[in-house]
């Protein structure tokens, strides 16, 4: 059966307070893997020990743009090798980092270089979208440009289903357009409340999570990762319901 991971950003308040204890809880509530969004000062070696003790694997790590080059990137690769993580993902661009299409071209250059450097270590590089990549800039769509300007062998895709839908694009169509480029799929569900879209417990919203899982299997997507940003109750309780819902669809 496919492993389902949790992007720890979903429960960052818990992870930041006690990362190692949170990893144990994530295993207890039904997750098979985790995707990191920082180690909060804990050594990769100590984190790896807890992962092993709880039979948790790693489904990637979110790493900011400024750590995708230079000595910071070298240190990140060292940590990921200790964690036995094979996927380093650029998760977000600040407004200052994406003012123009030329900015996106520079990001593509950084990703290509990082992908080239990491490949010999068996680590892949990917980009994670939000909604802003789908809005035209200087007559071009940044989402398409990023994948046109990067080498498919060096730079992969982590498709966030929620943000694609938020911007008016069907995740299924994007998966088919960039067939086999996606290596990680964020299963982030959506509801509308008071005319506003927001994320919700996986499997309780309007997105077809079952179809995403089917396409992930068909296209050999390595990682399916639950992420949730809006909560109405206890963080761990809601992400536990999410993994139960998703595993029921497998």
C-alpha angles and dihedrals in degrees: 000000000000116000117239119211136197124226100225091214084079090069098026094142089061095041094049092052096046116357097175094048090045091055089056091050092048089057092047093055094053112273122137098195143013135219114212130226096183134325096240095227095311115129118250088235093058091045091050090053091057092045090054094046090053099039091240121152127202121251098189138296131250111229125179123244094252090061095054095084142042125008091334090063091048090053091048091053090050091053094046091052089054090049090047089235116154099187129070113186130197100219108185146004120215119227090258090054094054110038095124143015087257088060089056090048089055090050088052089053091052091049093049092050092046091048090051093049095046098043095080088057093052093251121130129208125221141173125231118210134218123183100277094073089066097058116091116255124184088349095305137092109241093209092061093040093056091056093041091052096046130073109252089218092055106033123048135184133253103192116206104207095198097053093045090053091043089059092048100261127123111237091214091057092050092050090052094044092053094034114189092359092100114085098166130037123199109215098206115157128211140217132175117230123177089348093306127113117227139162121262143177108314111259096022100081140069099277121100099239091170091058091047089054091049092052091045090057092044093051094039094241105184102213135034109190130184117222128178127180104175121060134181096183142015112339098224093043092054096047088047089057088048095056091045090053094047095046089052087062095054 
